[in-house]
Amino acid sequence: MHEVHLVRAILETVEKQAAAQKAKRVKSVKIRFNSLTSHSSDHMQFSFDIVKKEIPLVQDATLQLTEVEPTLVCNQCGHKFHGHHLPDVCPKCASVDVKAVNSTDMVLESFEIER
């Protein structure tokens, strides 16, 4: 599962930053993602629940997910539209030459600690 590796990398970053702030524990982690990455919120939650057990500082944390609606742009006519997969078809000119405008990366937005 690709999500496990991505979530692990994010939680390792959280662990390092929380330890540097002398945290007793991490209470919550907020991650932003885009459905074009093919990560569903269920897969993200499942991966988070697995990985957090491996990291004592994070093991009691909750996950807050923010899903960003994917915006695509047609390279043929320049039309911007919302899509949920690639390749997609431009609703204006029917071209399949489209690309994502907003980031498809999974991003750590913030985390909350207890000192």
N, C-alpha and C positions, 0 to 999 in steps of 0.2 A: 504494500500500500504506500503510494507516493506521499500521501498526506502525513503519515507517521514521521517520515524523515524531515519534512518541512516544519511540522509542529515541534519536533525534537530540537531542531536548530533554533527556533524561536524561544522555546523554554530554557535552553542552555544560555541564551542571551539574557533572558529575564533573571535566571539564577545568578549569573555573574554580576549584573547590575544591582540586584537586590542585596547580594552579599556585600558589595562595595558600600551600600547604604546602611549596612549593619541591621538588616531586616531579620525579624524573628521568623516571619513567614510571608508568603505572597498570598494575598486574599483573592485577587481576581486578575485576569489577563484579558485584554481586549485586542482582538485581531480583526483586521479588515481584509476581505477577499472579494474576488470577482468571479462569478459563475463560469466565465470563459476558461478558467483554470481547470474546470471539470471537478472541482471540489464541492461537494454538497455540504450543507451545514451539519447533516447527520454524520458524514464521514469525518468532518473536522472535530465534532464533539467526541466521537468514538476514539479518534487518534489522540486527542487531548487527554481523555480519561486513561488511556493506556500509558502514555509517556509521563504524565504527571506523577505516577506511582514510582517512577525511577529517580525522581529528584525530590529529596526530602523537603527542601524549602518551598516547593510548589505543590506538594501532594494534596493539600486541602483547598487549593485555589479553584475558583469557578471560572468558566469561560464565557465571555461576551463576544458574540460575533456580529460584525457589521458587513452585510452583503451590499456591494456596490453594483448597481445595474450597469451592465456592459454597454458602452457606446461604440458603435462601429461607424466607419466612414467608407464610402464607395470611392475607389480610386479612379473610376471612370467619370462619374458625374459630380462627385463631391458631396453627395447627400449624406447627412448624419442621421443615424437611427439606432434604436435599441435592439440588440440581438442577444441570443443566448447560446450560440454555438458558432464555430468556424469550421468550414466555410459557411457563409450565409449568403442570401440573395438580396441585393438592393431592391427595396420596394418601389423605387422610382424608375430605375432603368433596367432592372433584372440582371445586372452584372453580378458575377460571383467574385469579382476582384475587390474584396473589402478587407479592411484591417481594423484592429482594435485601436481606439483612441485613448481610453483610460487604461491605467495599469492593470495587468492581469496577475500581478504578484500578490502573494499573501504578505500582509504587513502587520507588524506589531505596532498597535496604536498607543497603548499604554498598559500599565499594570499598577496595582495598588498593593502596598505592603503594610505590615504591622511591625512596629519597632519595639 
